[in-house]
Amino acid sequence: MAEELVLSIDFSRDVPSSVDCLGFSQYIVEQDLVSQDYMEHGRGLANICHESVAKGVKAFLAARELCLHEEAKLPRKHYNWSIDPLPIGRFNKILGNVFWAPPPEIGLGSSKIRTDLTYVGTYRRNSAEGYGCLEWDSGTRYFGQVRDGHVVGYGGYLFGDGGSYFGYWPVNSTKNLGAYISPNKDRVILGVGRGRMPNSYGRQIGLKDGVDSFSAFWHNGEPQHRFESLAETNKKIASSMWSQFTTDLKAEYEGRAMMDEAKQKVTDAAFLTALRPFL
């Protein structure tokens, strides 16, 4: 299973087509998300994030299962792979590795990457690569795809305060695309993030009574500027019509507002399906 997971990853290709430009042109992506959410009742943002979140949850579950294996708990021994091409290395292999037994080139294990960071999972030679768990001394854990001991690809974070984040982390980018679940599970914020918090454009979906659902620009998990939805706009237009000559038009805009709200609820519900095991 470890070898199959490691060899199945291509970090240069295994990305959603909708976020190919997240690494080098984040401004364009965010502005596109704004226009899509405003013009299409949120379907643009939900669709662009859905693939990242769904694959992130899948990678999270695969890595967590892999880390339960007994071999993953054993220390991964460092090995000098340059010995193999040498005559002494070939001679040892011919004799059935009687002088030394190299670890499998792709296998499981654990190691201390930094003083505050431990890795458990798959290795390719001496590099933490494939699927595994990164655990910080602070209590934060990441399960998912890893390359050279760094979070790259799909996966999810479990934070010490009870919050979580699932999505996609591009190569060579400080931004990610996914969904943040609050510690008390009263809201989900989907969109562009940096680190563990929503930053830039995102949409909040309320999961409990009294928690609003809205789209906004965010900074470190806090909404800085809320966007008016089409339903809210149509309600304003309808409320401004008061004369007897605009009765039919008023009813039309009220009907549009109801349709917009219904479409948004369906879109939000469909998006939350991928996160159902963690809500």
N, C-alpha and C positions, 0 to 999 in steps of 0.2 A: 504493500500500500504506500509506503514511504517513497519508494522508487517511482511508482506510478504518478504520485502527486508532484514530485520534484520535476520529472521529465515532462509533465503536462503544461508547465508554466512557460510562457514566453512573455517576459515583461515588456518587450517592445511591441507586442501585438495584442495581448490579452487585455484590451481596454475598451470601454464603451466608445462607439464612434462619436457620440454626442459630446464627449469631453476630451477628444484628441488635442484640442488647442488649449486645454486648461493650463498646461505647463508653460506655454510661451505667450499666450495672449488672453490672460484672464479677464481683461476689461471687456473684450468682445463677448465672451461667454456670458458674463454677468448682465450686460446690457440686453443680450438676446433673451436671457431668462426673464428680465423685467417685461419686455415687450410680449413674450409668449404668455406670461401669467396674466398680464393686463388684457390681452386680446382674446385669450382662450380660456378664461375662467380658471386658471391654475393648471390646466392640463399640460402645458409646456414644461413647467417646473417639475410636476409629478412624474412625467414620462422620462425626463432627462435624468432624474435621480433614481427612478425605480430599478433600472438595471444595475446600478452601482450598489444599491442597498440589498437587492435580492442576492447578488453574487457575494456581497460582503457577509451576509448571514450564512450562506452556504459554506464559504471559506472558514468562517468562525467555527461552525459546527464540525467541519472536517479536521481542523487543527486541534480542537479540544478533544476529539475522539482519539487522535493520534498521540496526544500527550499523555493519555491514560495508560499507554503501553508500558510494560515493565522496562523494556530496553531504553525508552526515552528518559527514564529517571537515572540511568547510569551516566557517569562522567564520560564525555567524548574525548578520547585521547588524541593529542596533536601528533601528526605523523609527517615525516619528511618525504613527500611524494617524489622528489627528484631522485631518490635512490633507485626507484623501479627501473628507469631506463639504463642504469649502469650495469655492467657485467655482473657485479655482486648481487644486484637486485634480481636480475634475470635468473642467476644461478639458484638463489634462494627460492624463487617461484617454481623452478623446475623440480626442486627437491621437496616441494609441498610446504614451503614457508616454515622450514624446521628451525631456522635461525631467528626469525622474527615473524610475527603475524600482523600484517597491516590491517587496520580497520577497513570495513567496506567503504568503497568510494562514496556511495550514497547510503546513508543509514541514519539511525536515531541516536540521540544522546542529549546531554545537557552540559552547559559551561557557564562561567561567569564572564560576560562580555565586558562589563565595567564594574567598578566597585559597587554601584547601585543598581545594576541591571543583570538579570539572569535569563538565559535562554534555554528552552526545552523544545526539542522538535527535530526536524530533518536537517541533515548536513550534506553538502557536496564537498568532498575532501575535507578541508579545514574551515570551510566557510558555512556559517549559519544561513542556509538557503532552502527555500521551499515553503513548507507549512510548519508553524510552531507557535510557541507562546513566549512573549517577552514580558517579564515581570519586573517592575521597579520596586525599590524599597518603600516607596510611598504607598504601595498597595494597588497601584494601577496595573492592569494586565491587558495585553493585546493578544488575541488569537487570530491567526490568518496567515497571509502570504508575507514572506520575509526574504530580503536579499541582502547578503553580506551583513547580517545582524541589524538591518534597518527595516522599518515598516515601508513596504512598497507593494502596491497591488490591492487586493480585496481582503477585508477582515473587519474586526470590530474590537473596540475598547470596552473594558469594564473598569470604571473608576471607583476609587475608594469610598466616595460619598454615595454610591449607589446609582449614579448616572451611567449611561452607556452611549456609544457612538458606532454606527455601522456604515461602511461605504467603501470608497475607492481613494487610494493615495497615489497620485501620479509620480513617475520618476522625476527627480530633480525639480520638485515644486513644493512650496510651503503650504499650498492650499489643497484641500480635498473636497470630495463631493459625496454627500451622504445624509444621514439622519441622526440627530441627537435626541436621546430620551432622557427627560429630567429624572432626578433621583427618586421623587415620589410618584413618578409615572403619571403625571397629570397633563403632560404635553409632549409633542414630538415636533422638532424643528428640522425641516429638510431644506437642503440647498448647499451653498458654498460655505466651507468652513476653513478655519486655520487652527491647528492644534486640536484641542478638545471642545472648542466652542464654535457656534455659528458666527461667521464673519462675512460681511458683504450681503448678498441677496439671499433671502430664504423665506419660507412660509411656516408659520406655526399652526399646528392642528391641536386643538384642545381635546383632551380625553375625559375631562371631568366637568361637572357643572361649575359655572363661574369662570372657566378658562376660555378665552376667546380664540377663534381661528382667524388669522389674518396674514397678509404678506407685508414684508418690510425689509429695509436694510438693517443689518445687525452689526454690533461691535462687541466682541467678547461675550456673546450670549444675550446682549441687551438690545431691544429694538430702538433704532435711532430715528427712523422715518417710516411711518406706515403708509401703504398704498391703498387708495380707495378701490374697492372691487367694483365690477360692473353692476352687481346687485345693488350696492350702496348708491352708485350713480343713478341707476334707474329709479330707485326709491326717491332720491332728491328731485328728479325731474317730475315724477308723479305728484309729489307733495307741493310742487310749485304751481300746479294746475288747479285752479279753484273755480273758474267760471263755468257756466252751464254749457258753453260751447266746446269745452275741452273734456267733457265727461268720458267720451269713448277713448280719447287719447290717454287720459289718465289711467283708465282701466288697462289699456294696452301696456303701458310702462310698468304698472303694478304686476301684470302677468309676466313681463320679461324678468322683473326682479325675482319673482318666485321661481321661474325656470332656472335663472342663474344660480340661485342658492341651492336648488335641487341638484344641478350638475356638479357644483363644487363639493357637495356632501358625498356624491357617488365617487368623484375623483379621489377625495381624501380617504374614503373607506377602502377603495381598491389599493391605494398606496400602503395603507397600514397592514394589509394582509401579509406582506413579506416580513413584517416585524412582530407578528402575532405571538410567537413563542417568548418574546421578551417584554410584552406589555402587561 
